[in-house]
Amino acid sequence: MLKIPGESARDCDGLTRRSFLQVGTLGLGGLALPEFFRLRAQAAGRGAGPGAGARRSVILIWLSGGPGHMETWDPKPDASSGFRGPFGAIGTSLPGVHLGELMPEQARRMDKLAVLRTVNHGTGDHTKGNHWMLTGYEGPAFNAPDNTVQRRPSIGSAVARLTPDSGSGMPSYVAVPNLRGGTDNLFHYASYLGGGSNPFVVESDPNDPKYRVRNLSLPKGVTLDRLEDRRRMLAAMDQVRLDADTKLRDLDAYHERAFSMLTGRSVAKAFDISAEDPRLRDKYGRHTFGQSALLARRLVEAGTPFVTVNCVPWDHHGTAPQLTTEDGARKLIPPLDRAIGALIDDLIVRGLYDSTLVVAMGEFGRTPRMNKDAGRDHWGNAFSVLMGCGSMKMGQVVGRSSERGEHVVDRPIDPQDVAATVYHHLGIDARSITFEDRAGRPVYLLDKGEPIRELVG
C-alpha cells in the first residue's frame, strides 16, 4: 500500500469534502490523492529548488542498524584479528584501493564509485545517529522522553518540498519496500514541512510474487465509466461554488490530477516491476535488496527525484537476537553488493548515471575491536559512505581512518557535508534556504555543511 504518513485529511483552512476518490484513498490518516496533490503544490510554491527542466535524482540505499566499515568499504587486512575481523580484503579496479572481500561487484566498478571513509559524528546512539545521517542534524537520545520526535526534515522530504512538479505524475519521494525494521528507523519524514513532503511508502516487497502496490488501480467492481460518472457529478455540484471560491477551484484541479493518476497508466507502469526483462531481474538478484534497487531505477527513470531503498537489519552485536559479525556479513553484504553493481551498470546503460546519485549508508559504523560475542558494537567516530554518480568525480577514496579503523586521520567529513552533497547534486543550495519550524522561526535547511569538494570540484 502506498502511504503518506503523518497528515490529516483536513487541510489547514479546515476545508473538507466528500470525494469520488473514496474508491481509492491513499495514505496514513486517510489522506486522499487530491489532498496529497494540494499539499505538494502548496509545498512547491515555497522555497527555491532546482531550475526548470532539471531532471536529477537520488537513490538512497539505507542500511539501518549500521554496517561495519571493516567488512565493507574500509577493510583493515593488516590489523590484528581482533580488529581485522573474520574477513580479508580484495583489490579493486583502482590500484592500491581495497574493499571487503564480500564486495567483488563494487570492487570491479570502483572506478565508477567513490568511498567516503571518514564520516563521523561521534555518537553510538542509534536514535541520534539515524536522525543525524537522515537529516544532517543530531537527533534525540535513545533514552530521551522525545526520542521518537523528528526535529528536522529528512533529506528526502526536503527534496520533495523543493523539487518542482515534473509533470510526470510521479510522487517526489518514495520508500521501498517499507520504512520498518532496523533499529530506531524513525526519521525519514517531513517534520515541520508538512504531510505533502512525506514519502510514499510502497509497503510491498518487489521480490514477493504477490507484490502489488494498491491504490494505483480501481477497486473490484468499480469501472472507469462509474468513476467518470462520480467525477462529473462532483463537478456539477461544485460548479457554482467553484466560480466564487478559488480554494475550491484549486482543489478541483488537484482532484483532476488524482483522477488522471488513478485512471492513467504512467504511474502504475513505473511500479510494475514484472515488466522488466527476467534476465535483468536476475542480474540484480532475486532478493529484496536487488528487486528494490531495480524498482528504484524504474521510479527515477519515470520522474521521481528521491527514492529510499530500506535494507535492514545491520545491527550485528553477536548477542541474541542480533547476528554475529560473520553471520550478518555473509547474509547481507553479498545481496547488497550484487544489487549495487547491477544498479550502477543499469543506470549507465540507460543514460541515467550522470543525473542519478546513488548513496549507500547507515547511521554509523561498528567498533573496530570485535567484542566477546564475535560481534561489533556501535561506532560513530569514523565510518564509511558510498557514493556513485557519473557527473561527479568518481574513482577515488576520500579521507583516511587510522590503521585499525578507530579514528579519522585525514579529511573528516560531517553528516551535513554528506547531505550538502546530495542537495548540491539536485541543484539545491541548502545553506541559503530557510523554512519555518514548529515555533514559526526561520531555520536553514543546513547551517554548516559543504558539498564534498573532492567529488564536485
Sequence and secondary structure as in RCSB ss.txt:
>XXXX:A:sequence
MLKIPGESARDCDGLTRRSFLQVGTLGLGGLALPEFFRLRAQAAGRGAGPGAGARRSVILIWLSGGPGHMETWDP
KPDASSGFRGPFGAIGTSLPGVHLGELMPEQARRMDKLAVLRTVNHGTGDHTKGNHWMLTGYEGPAFNAPDNTVQ
RRPSIGSAVARLTPDSGSGMPSYVAVPNLRGGTDNLFHYASYLGGGSNPFVVESDPNDPKYRVRNLSLPKGVTLD
RLEDRRRMLAAMDQVRLDADTKLRDLDAYHERAFSMLTGRSVAKAFDISAEDPRLRDKYGRHTFGQSALLARRLV
EAGTPFVTVNCVPWDHHGTAPQLTTEDGARKLIPPLDRAIGALIDDLIVRGLYDSTLVVAMGEFGRTPRMNKDAG
RDHWGNAFSVLMGCGSMKMGQVVGRSSERGEHVVDRPIDPQDVAATVYHHLGIDARSITFEDRAGRPVYLLDKGE
PIRELVG
>XXXX:A:secstr
     S  SS TT      GGGGS  SGGG  HHHHHHHHHHHHTSS  S TT   EEEEEEETT   TTTTTS 
 TTS HHHH S  EEE SSTT EEETT HHHHHTGGG EEEEEE      HHHHHHHHHHSS    TTSTTTT  
 S  HHHHHHHHS   SS   SEEEES S SSSS    S GGG GGGS EE  S TTSTT   TTSS  TT  HH
HHHHHHHHHHHHHHHHHHH HHHHHHHHHHHHHHHHHH SHHHHHH GGGS HHHHHHH SSHHHHHHHHHHHHH
HHT SEEEEEE      SSTTS  HHHHHHHHHHHHHHHHHHHHHHHHHTT TTTEEEEEE S EE SS  TTS 
  EE SSEEEEEE TTS  SEEE EE TTS SEEE  B HHHHHHHHHHHTT  TTS EEE TTS EEES SS  
  HHHH 
